[in-house]
């Protein structure tokens, strides 16, 4: 969570929304060994704890495994469109989310 000094005294909810609007999120598909596919979400700003919380929510909604590595979220399988829909519902602006084919 961001402290009030970083947002000029704005309430935490407004500050969090402003931070989400500044983020530029990239969703892409990577191939791993043995033909496994992994959906990778990059560009999310936040502490490891916040990323793990978001990853946990994504994993439960997608019924898939995943992890947080090097500041990015990796979800097993091809879930690019679903991840975008979930992020939009969580308050991330659709214009700031790009799916890389």
C-alpha positions as CSV (number, residue, x, y, z in Angstrom):
1,X,0.0,0.0,0.0
2,X,1.2,3.5,-0.7
3,X,1.6,6.0,2.1
4,X,-0.3,9.3,2.0
5,X,2.9,11.3,1.5
6,X,3.4,9.9,-1.9
7,X,0.0,11.0,-3.0
8,X,-0.1,14.5,-1.5
9,X,-2.5,13.5,1.2
10,X,-5.1,11.9,-1.0
11,X,-7.2,9.1,0.5
12,X,-5.6,5.6,0.0
13,X,-8.4,4.4,-2.4
14,X,-7.9,7.3,-4.8
15,X,-4.1,7.0,-4.6
16,X,-4.3,3.2,-5.4
17,X,-6.5,4.0,-8.4
18,X,-4.1,6.6,-9.7
19,X,-1.2,4.2,-9.4
20,X,-3.1,1.6,-11.4
21,X,-3.8,4.1,-14.1
22,X,-0.1,4.8,-14.4
23,X,0.8,1.1,-14.9
24,X,1.4,-0.3,-18.4
25,X,0.6,-4.0,-18.2
26,X,1.9,-6.5,-20.8
27,X,0.4,-10.0,-21.1
28,X,2.2,-12.5,-23.3
29,X,2.5,-16.2,-23.8
30,X,5.8,-18.1,-23.4
31,X,6.6,-21.6,-24.5
32,X,8.5,-23.7,-22.0
33,X,10.1,-27.1,-22.2
34,X,8.0,-30.0,-23.5
35,X,5.6,-27.6,-25.2
36,X,4.2,-26.1,-22.0
37,X,2.6,-22.7,-22.3
38,X,2.8,-20.0,-19.6
39,X,0.9,-16.7,-19.5
40,X,3.3,-13.9,-18.3
41,X,2.0,-10.6,-16.8
42,X,4.6,-7.9,-16.7
43,X,4.6,-4.2,-15.7
44,X,2.6,-4.5,-12.5
45,X,4.0,-2.2,-9.8
46,X,3.9,-3.2,-6.2
47,X,5.7,-5.1,-3.5
48,X,6.2,-8.9,-3.6
49,X,3.4,-9.3,-1.2
50,X,0.9,-7.3,-3.4
51,X,2.0,-9.3,-6.5
52,X,1.6,-12.6,-4.7
53,X,-1.9,-11.5,-3.5
54,X,-2.9,-10.6,-7.1
55,X,-1.3,-13.9,-8.4
56,X,-3.3,-15.9,-5.9
57,X,-6.5,-14.2,-7.0
58,X,-5.7,-14.9,-10.7
59,X,-4.8,-18.5,-10.0
60,X,-8.0,-19.2,-8.2
61,X,-10.2,-17.5,-10.8
62,X,-8.4,-19.3,-13.6
63,X,-8.1,-22.7,-11.8
64,X,-4.4,-22.8,-12.7
65,X,-1.1,-22.9,-11.0
66,X,1.4,-20.1,-11.1
67,X,4.1,-18.1,-9.4
68,X,5.7,-14.7,-9.0
69,X,9.2,-14.4,-10.3
70,X,11.4,-11.3,-10.9
71,X,8.5,-8.9,-10.5
72,X,6.2,-10.7,-13.0
73,X,3.4,-13.1,-12.6
74,X,3.5,-16.5,-14.4
75,X,0.3,-18.5,-14.8
76,X,0.3,-22.0,-16.3
77,X,-1.6,-22.3,-19.6
78,X,-2.8,-19.8,-22.2
79,X,-5.1,-17.4,-20.3
80,X,-4.3,-14.1,-22.0
81,X,-7.8,-12.9,-22.7
82,X,-9.2,-14.1,-19.3
83,X,-6.3,-12.3,-17.4
84,X,-7.1,-9.1,-19.3
85,X,-10.8,-9.3,-18.4
86,X,-10.0,-10.0,-14.7
87,X,-7.5,-7.1,-14.5
88,X,-10.1,-4.8,-16.0
89,X,-12.7,-5.9,-13.4
90,X,-10.1,-5.2,-10.7
91,X,-9.8,-1.6,-11.8
92,X,-6.9,-1.6,-14.2
93,X,-7.7,0.6,-17.3
94,X,-8.3,-1.5,-20.4
95,X,-6.2,1.0,-22.5
96,X,-3.1,0.3,-20.4
97,X,-3.3,-3.5,-20.9
98,X,-1.7,-4.9,-24.0
99,X,-1.7,-8.6,-25.1
100,X,1.4,-9.4,-27.0
101,X,0.8,-12.1,-29.6
